[in-house]
Amino acid sequence: MVAQLLGLAFLFLASLVTSTTLGVKVNPNWEVVYRDTSVYGVVGKAVILECGPTLPDMYIWSFTKPGTDAIKAVVYNLGKGQRIQQLAETLGKLTVISNSAAVSIEKLPVAAHGLFTCQAFYDIEQEPKVFYYYVYLTVRVPVSKPYLLMSDVSPVEGSTMWMRCNLETGTGPIQYVWQHETRTGNISAFAQGNTSVINVTNINRNQTGWYRCVVSNAVNSESSNRLWLDTIFGPDIPQIDVTPYSITERGYSALERETVSLLCQAQSNPASQYVWFYNNSQVYTGPQLTITKILRMHTGDYACLAQNTYLNTRSKKTISLTVYYPPDGSPSCSVEPALNHTSLRLLCSWPGGLPSPSLHWTGPLTQVGQDRADTVQQTYPLTNTAILLPPKDLTSNSSSFTCMGSHLALKQSTECSTRTYIPPAEPVCFAYVTNTKQYLMLSCSWDGGAPKALVWWEGPGGQGKGGEENSNILILRYGTARNGKPYTCNARHPLLVQTKTCRLTLEAPVLLTQRRVVSVYEGSDVQLTCNLRANYLPVSEITWFNNQGVGVRDTSKYALLQTSAWANLTVRDTDEIQDSGEYKCYTSNAVGVTEINVTLVIKRHPIPPNATLVSLMYNSRQRNEVELEWQVENEEGGGWTGFILQHIWVSERPGMRGSNNGSKEAAEERIGPPVWYSNIIQDPEVRIHTVGKLTPTVTYQFRITPVNHRTIGHPSAAKTPAEPSSNVYPAVIGAAIGGMLIAAFLTALLLVYIIRNRNNNPQLHDLLFGLQHSQSRENINFPEDEVVGGSDGGIEDISGSSGPMPTLALPRAASPLTTSPLSATASQAPPAGDDNEPISVTITVNATGS
């Protein structure tokens, strides 16, 4: 049975090979089942060939090599176990999978490519079933790594080249894909197909980059190493980029003092070499020309020359660069009158700069004026602009207008302002004469205001002058001015409808004084005033003449205080005789002269009330100080400013040494003529005064005279001071008698000595006894005698105290008190005698009962 099946199997196998169909029907009862499958394997890999879903009772694997008809067994199992044939060694490492009829081929060789047939027999013992499994094994070879070839790796732009992708192994069909990688890393496929060679015509710079070919089959895909294609081209026309970028109609522009960079770029391979030219002069080599702090002198044409040294080609481009610079400073604004000072013109100027600055007026402009300003601004972009404001468009007083200026070279706009206002004060007119007195100048000014006012003169007889701004001076020859005729100054301002005026009426000067007769008391200062009447032609210097007709200058007597409009004369320490009289104030101008008299009357002060001495007494027995007390009539009425306390030498007291031998005429000769010695008391409140430093042996008389300033009153009755009361008369008398006895004894001894020695001392003897009338001559050795004998008059210096106030001299040397012996400022006392000089004293005592 098995043999029959095997024979049938081989019979069917032979029929299958020779037939073009895939299955053969044996007979209706013994039908064979056929299954076709296709399996793909890869060289060196493993593949499994299936033979039915279950394990058959018997199976036979055979192999038919493509292109042949031979069927050769590879492995079989006829129930006795599997038997692998020698052919299997050429088909790879073939094994049968356990519990199945499937075979596994490892390390698949190319030789295993062909038809594998598995004949499977099932249920042989009962009703056999035969299956034929045809497994078509396709063994594929992976493609190897390709490598790329180029006919020219550095073609010139516009030429033709080819590329070839070479491959050593690989089962077809093989697909070729050509890839291009740019500099930026972008990869794109620009061609694909089954050919390994492509041609590139008219190559351009955009095709520069990395190239690779990618080959693929059913097994795998491989990519070649990339190859650089460097297209040679250029240079193109350069492109110049200016930083900072600013373009105008004439080219590029830059702002002065900023940094400007010019970058030249020309597409070229290899890279271009760049050369810069400024106004056709080479200035720099390199792609970027940088100018730091560009100046206006750098304005001009800049050319960039690009060179391709490989191709020896070049190209060039030129641009124009203009340097913009602003005007110096800031806009200047002003306002000026127009149309004969009836309108205003606003001026704004900002010269210089490139391009010209833009100017624009702002402020309280009327619509008409603003429209005109805008028109001027838009039509004429000049460095100045002006606006005319007609009278109907004039604004109110104190208006401000601003001119805005802008320029391309400045980040911020700048401005200037001007203001229109009426002069704050009124027109001022005055006249003056030149130093040489040749011309009379009439000046009129109206200071302030914007714009300045127009000023002109109108005078009598055609004496006038045309308009000038702010001030105007009319010049007249000295003496040609019209006396009493007005000269009118007219002033006009654009902001005022009416014209302002001021007038000068030229007149001879008129002098005024506060008092025509001035009366003062003697000894005081007095001021005489003289001033010019206002609003008249200026005069020469005002001159004062005194009461003697002599021009007055600053002296110790006179003080002058004067200006161009007045002069005050001060007479110091007035005196009735010297300063009384007429004083004259004199001046002149171009029209005439004038003078004014002022009478100065000097009055004496009233005679003071009488004063009376009420008490005079020596302070002590030494008789060298006297205390005096007086009183004034009408104490409450006043009228005195001080006192003159006087004393006079009357006589010497008897009892002086040798006085008994003297005569009255000799005593008067020693005392001298009677003179009143004065002591000035300036305190009017003093009523008690002590006079000291008196001569004890002299008898004095005192009197008091009141004084009212320089007026001396009547002196009081002269009185002699009284002796002080004392209880020491007996002691004094005893001492006197004792002294007389001692003196008599000594005198007798002296006489005896002189007589006895007259031969030895003849002169002494003759002195005492030899001369006739020797008794009538006595040598008085007293200090007061010497003073009296040498005094011709004067004021005795007698110090004393009368109260808290000191005794002072009269203050004014020119007072009447200084013209007589009574006007001395201090008393002159005789010098004191020698206390050690021996004297003879004769004391006469008169006892009176009390």
Secondary structure, 3 states (H helix, E strand, C coil): CHHHHHHHHHHHHHHHHHCCCCCCCCCCCCCCEEEEEEEEEECCCCEEECCCCCCCCEEEEEEECCCCCCCEEEEEECCCCEEECHHHHHHCEEEECCCCCCEEEECCCHHHCEEEEEEEEECCCCCCEEEEEEEEEEEECCCCCCEEEECCCCCECCCCEEEEEECCCCCCCCEEEEEEECCCCCEEEEEEECCCEEEECCCCHHHCEEEEEEEECCCCEEECCCEEECCEECCCCCEEEEECCCEECCEEEEECCCCEEEEEECCCECCCEEEEEECCEEEEECCEEEECCCCHHHCEEEEEEEEECCCCEEEEEEEEEEEEECCCCCCEEEEEEECCCCEEEEEEECCCCECCCEEEEECCCCHHHHHHHHHHHHHCCCCEEEEEECHHHCCCCCEEEEEEEECCCCCCCEEEEEEEECCCCCCEEEEEECCCCCEEEEEEECCCCECCCEEEEECHHHCCEEEEECEEEEEEECCCCCCCCEEEEEEECCCCCCCEEEEEECCCCCEECCCCEEEEECCCCEEEEEEECCCCCCECCCEEECCCCCECCCCCCEEEEECCCEEEEEECCCCHHHHCEEEEEEEEECCCEEEEEEEEEEECCCCCCCEEEEEEEECCCCCCCEEEEEEECCHHHCCCCEEEEEEEEEEECCCCCCHHHCCHHHHHHHHCCCCCEEEEECCCCCCEEEECCCCCCEEEEEEEEEEECCEECCCCCCECCECCCCCCHHHHHHHHHHHHHHHHHHHHHHHHHHHHCCCCCHHHHHHHHHCCCHHHCCCCCCHHHHHHHHCCCCCCCCCCCCCCCCCCCCCCCCCHHHHCHHHCCCCCCCCCCCCCCCCCCCCCCCCCCC
